[in-house]
Amino acid sequence: MKPTAETRIRVRYAETDQMGVVYYANYLVWMEVGRVELCKVCGFNYRDMEREDGIFLAVAEAGCRYRSPARFDDEVIIKTWIEEASTRIVVFHYEMRVAEDDRLLATGHTRHVFVNREMHRAQLPGKYHPMFGL
């Protein structure tokens, strides 16, 4: 079974647009929040991977399918998991729901390439293989 992370956030007024709904780009920010939390669930701190190993997750692709609007003060649950991984890439999937009624807000994915400090493609160090399901 793939590890998953569930992160809860509360929609801030600043995240809404003129129509009173969450501005679409904020979902990508929420995906990042979920991704960082999933790394912790998998047994490592993403910040440490950058600092100690010089490995970064460069976003190569992002997608989001919006299903229902979120509004100010909604509590949102961001569910995150690794859908696919190799020594060169990792694909995360996301599902965002309103906590109160389990209404699906959006689904999404991000594809990342492992790169070094110089932004050249790199291989994921072996110590992280179990954490990414390799």
Secondary structure, 3 states (H helix, E strand, C coil): CCCEEEEEEECCHHHECCCCEECCCHHHHHHHHHHHHHHHHCCCCHHHHHHHHCCEEEEEEEEEEECCCCECCCEEEEEEEEEEECCCEEEEEEEEEECCCCCEEEEEEEEEEEECCCCCECCCCHHHCHHHCC
